[in-house]
């Protein structure tokens, strides 16, 4: 029996559709964030902070060179929230990284809220 959670969310901003596709496994989660059609983008991995040990959340870029800051920050935030390894893919054509990042953060919060509803 599979305990994998699957969640999809979308939001429209200025005529563009942004989507989130989330998969959660026992020990990790994957979040694909895309503008327009679902696509693989800059991929970041993050591990959550260990309890009782100070320091920062560890993250790294695995693939891509666009939207690096957004991918790392979103992966770090997600891994801290769920307490698991997080892979986050960010794909956008929007020139304003900050605008896209805010939209993707909003989508991630919607996914997390929906995940918590299901638990």
C-alpha positions in Angstrom: 0.0 0.0 0.0 1.4 3.3 -1.0 1.6 6.3 1.3 2.7 8.6 -1.4 0.9 12.0 -1.4 0.2 13.7 -4.7 -1.0 17.3 -4.8 -1.4 19.7 -7.8 -2.2 23.4 -7.5 -2.3 26.3 -10.0 -2.6 30.0 -9.9 -3.0 32.6 -12.7 -1.1 35.9 -12.6 -1.3 38.5 -15.4 -2.6 35.9 -17.9 0.1 33.3 -17.1 -0.6 30.0 -15.4 1.8 28.9 -12.7 1.6 25.3 -11.4 2.9 23.2 -8.6 3.1 19.4 -8.7 4.0 17.8 -5.3 5.0 14.2 -4.5 5.7 13.2 -0.9 7.3 9.9 0.1 8.1 8.5 3.5 11.5 10.1 3.6 11.5 12.8 0.9 9.4 15.1 -1.2 9.6 16.6 -4.7 8.0 19.8 -5.9 7.9 20.9 -9.5 7.1 24.6 -10.0 6.4 25.7 -13.6 5.2 28.7 -15.6 3.0 27.5 -18.4 3.3 23.8 -19.3 4.8 21.5 -16.7 8.6 21.5 -17.3 11.7 20.5 -15.5 13.7 23.5 -14.5 16.6 24.4 -12.2 16.7 21.6 -9.7 17.8 22.0 -6.1 18.1 19.6 -3.2 17.9 20.4 0.4 18.1 18.5 3.7 16.5 19.9 6.8 18.3 21.1 9.9 19.0 18.4 12.4 17.3 18.9 15.7 19.6 19.8 18.5 22.4 20.9 16.0 22.7 24.5 15.0 23.5 25.8 11.6 21.9 26.3 8.3 19.8 24.0 6.1 22.1 22.4 3.5 21.2 22.8 -0.1 22.7 22.5 -3.5 21.9 23.0 -7.2 21.8 19.8 -9.1 20.8 21.0 -12.5 20.4 24.3 -14.4 21.7 27.8 -14.1 18.6 30.0 -14.2 16.5 30.8 -11.1 19.3 29.3 -8.8 18.4 31.6 -5.9 14.7 30.8 -6.0 15.3 27.1 -6.4 17.6 26.9 -3.4 15.5 29.1 -1.2 12.3 27.2 -2.0 14.0 23.8 -1.4 15.4 25.0 1.9 12.0 26.3 3.1 10.2 23.2 2.0 12.7 20.8 3.7 12.4 22.8 6.9 8.6 22.7 6.8 8.2 19.0 6.0 11.3 17.8 7.9 12.5 15.7 5.0 14.8 15.8 2.0 13.3 18.2 -0.6 13.9 18.3 -4.3 12.5 21.5 -5.9 12.4 22.3 -9.7 11.8 25.9 -10.8 10.9 26.7 -14.4 9.9 30.2 -15.4 10.2 32.4 -18.4 9.3 35.5 -16.4 12.0 38.1 -16.6 11.3 39.4 -13.0 12.7 36.6 -10.8 11.2 38.2 -7.6 7.7 38.2 -9.0 8.0 34.6 -10.1 9.5 33.6 -6.8 6.7 35.2 -4.8 4.2 33.3 -7.0 6.0 30.1 -6.5 6.2 30.7 -2.7 2.5 31.2 -2.7 1.9 28.0 -4.6 4.2 26.1 -2.2 2.3 27.4 0.8 -1.0 26.3 -0.9 0.5 22.8 -1.4 1.7 22.5 2.2 -1.7 23.7 3.5 -3.5 21.1 1.3 -1.0 18.4 2.5 -1.7 19.3 6.1 -5.5 19.0 5.5 -5.0 15.5 4.2 -3.1 14.4 7.3 
